[in-house]
Amino acid sequence: MGEEETNNLYEDGDVVIGGLFPLHYSPVSSLPAYKTKPTSSIYKYFSSRAMRWMQTMTFAIKEINQRNDLLPYLKLGFHIRDSYDNIPASLKASLLLVNGQPGRGPRAKSLDRDKGLEIDSDSNSGCGAVHKAVSPVIIGDAGSGVSMALLRNLGSFHIPLVSYFASCSCLSNQKEFPTFMRTMPSDAFQIRALARLVSYLGWTWVGVIGAESEYARFAIQLFLQESVHYGVCAAYTHLYPVALSQQAVDELMDNIQMASSKVIINFSSESELQIILREIRHRNITDLQWIASEAWATAKSLWEHFGDLLKGTLGFAIRRAEVIPGLKQHLVSLRPSYIHESAYLAEFWEELFDCRLNGSVNNHSHMVDNYLNKMPCIGTEDLKDVYSPYSDVTQLRVSYNVYKAVHLVAHALQDMSDCIVGQGPFLNGTCADPKNFKPWQLLHYMRRANFSALGEKVNFDQNGDPIAYYDLLNWQRMTDGSLHLVKVGFYDASLPDGYSLVINDSIIQWPVGKQASRSVCSDSCPPGFRIARRKGEPTCCFDCVPCAEGEISYETDSLECSRCSEDRWPNKARDFCIPKTIEFLSYHELMGTVLCVVSVLGACMSLSILSIFFMYKDTPLVRANNMELSFLFLVFLAICFLVGLLFIGEPSDWLCRIRYPAFGISFALCISCLLAKTVVVLMAFRSTLPGSNVMKWFGPNQQRASVLIGTAIQVIICLTWLMTSPPHAHNNTGYHGATIIIECNTGSEVGFWCVLGYIGILACMCFLMAFLARKLPDNFNEAKFITFSMLIFFAVWITFIPVYVSTAGKYTVAVHIFAILASSFGLLLCIFAPKCYIIILKPEKNSKKNLMHR
């Protein structure tokens, strides 16, 4: 038991608080010989920071003992042991804490595993052993993995464990770890802060590494889950063993060198990082941007040897206490006389001043070969004269957590002391005795603790976690080469999502240059493009695909393009919707003007011929060509020419309802007149046959009636069309995306083709009659001109159909007008041009004799 008596720090009290701190770390590996009793492990490093944490606990307890407003009738003690950052050693130390150590005098107490009750045990230790009381609560440990092992081992005893540095989110599981609390925020908050940090700085392609531990494993898993929400991907993830071999280091270095990412997030302690940084320097890997987890975000000891590699490092550190009054004096007040009482203090003193104490109780350094070669300490050494992380109180972060952990226990005991019998929280309103209570009773009050420490409000959620707050630190090189940890922002989990992370970019010092380096797998897609994921690759690796026709994206890295509204169309860059071009056949454009002029010209020609015929109405040629029908035909032909004007201009519902019936009825009138003329010609020659009385059945009244009947059928078709499904104006956005074509929708395709079909039927009948009269005398044969005009008519409208169907917009309208004009000119010129030629230029042929001459 001698080792146990020496390697601890103990002060008695009414309640003795246990403490575990990783004063030693990185064990030296050795193979047992199995011939002698195994000796204690030798560790490479002694942690001055952990020594400060330990001394902060003793300071907080002594400070509370001196207060009159907190536990005035209760004295706190402490029992502190080294956890060695090692699970077996921590378990051994924790069992010594919760069972106490028997000594001389009164019977010591230990804990019953099944009931959590204190039971007596006979003292059987050797002479000189000092009794150490049972610790009902332990402040520790620093590591998440160690804390998990302790909780699984001590869970049956219901011993509360308050960690000051274990941050693994897995420890928030109250079903598995119901007796765990901590003053260190959960990694869930740190991971969220890290994901937002890299996203804010535009780093979407980062390497994530960590030591093979529960802390790093859970942290990396959480980061990979959280980073997805911020568009951040891991270029690689790598877990390396805590005891790094050269092979493990080489594998890690190969990953770092092969990856395109220069940003590395590391979840480990400073001891593992030292080996990694040494190899990075050996391989001359430069320009890395380190992101520190809170485990090493303030580890100044790394700067001395690797400052050139760590310049510009960013990391989140837990809340810092500006000052803990009296702590500095407590830390530097160590004197050799007090140091002889503790192996920890002796080892710290000898390593710091590189000397050997007289009668030293340091049993760890005695195993170092060069220990005996050290000079004896002269007794005038003073901590104020040297710099050490131990006495550095500029970054009181973990120390502040230790301080709050002690106050958590103290305030829980105070609440227990304030309990009124009959109103207590336990069975039948009973209260617990602050000097003789069960650990689970203390845990009850700890979970409900709500107090202030150095002006900060301290409380805990249902998982025993404090409200998370982190300082964002930047490792900056000063002019003298020293390290300055500059606060460049913070993360406050109590604030709304959009305001929880605050960063001052302007004061950040970067590893290279004056701005953040780029670390992306794929460049951002500008507006006008969308992201197209690459199959089998992380989501941050993608191609940029232009938005499809009719779609835009107005944000960077759009996952989808959105369609413009019906009346808008993307600009050339496809990042903005602009109004579509309106298209219709206008009077103001060249094509519309030409068609308008030609239409008016055709109407004028018709009326001019009408006036010529009227002037020469008494001549044989005019009289022989059925003057009345000729006059009607020319008037209706002029109307056909003018109907073309209805197709020019912006369509409206009323214009569309007039346009198609006017076209159908005007042509029905023309063809009906022409049909009547053809029948008259045919009948006139039939009537010259002996005994024929045909003309009395097709006189002027019958001729007019035939024109009216032929037209009436077309009128009925048009009225039926207008009443069932009338034409209307329509904005056509489907033919050409960038253009809105304002056109007349026929309403009923059947109605339109019936109108056109009926005109065709009349034309066929006219053509048939003219064909039958083709062998009449040449000088009077008007039938051959009608036949020729009908052939042109057919040629025009048969050609019109496929062209009409295959075109769209104003060109469809232009084709329709062209067909109207072409067929109208065909009728006008083929039938009346020869007659006008004779009337005007060959008047001598305009005689009855000439007309009758065969």
VENBELRA-V388895 format. One record per helix or strand of 2 or more residues. SS is the DSSP state (a for helix, b for strand). FROM is the first residue (numbers start at 0). LEN is the number of residues. If there is no record, write none. Layout:
BEGIN
ss-><SS:SS>
from-><FROM:FROM>
len-><LEN:LEN>
END
This chain:
BEGIN
ss-><a:b:b:b:b:a:b:a:b:b:b:a:b:a:b:a:b:a:b:a:b:a:b:a:b:a:a:a:b:a:a:b:a:a:a:a:b:b:b:b:a:b:a:b:b:b:b:b:b:b:a:a:a:a:a:a:b:b:a:a:a:a:a:a>
from-><1:8:14:23:42:47:75:86:107:117:136:143:159:168:179:186:204:213:232:245:262:269:288:299:313:326:335:342:354:364:368:374:382:397:426:438:450:455:468:482:496:500:504:528:541:550:561:567:576:580:589:619:626:652:694:699:727:738:748:777:782:809:842:847>
len-><5:3:7:4:4:18:7:13:4:4:3:14:4:4:3:14:7:17:8:13:5:13:4:11:5:6:4:11:2:3:5:2:3:20:3:9:3:3:9:10:3:3:3:5:5:2:2:3:3:3:26:5:21:34:3:26:5:7:24:3:24:32:3:5>
END
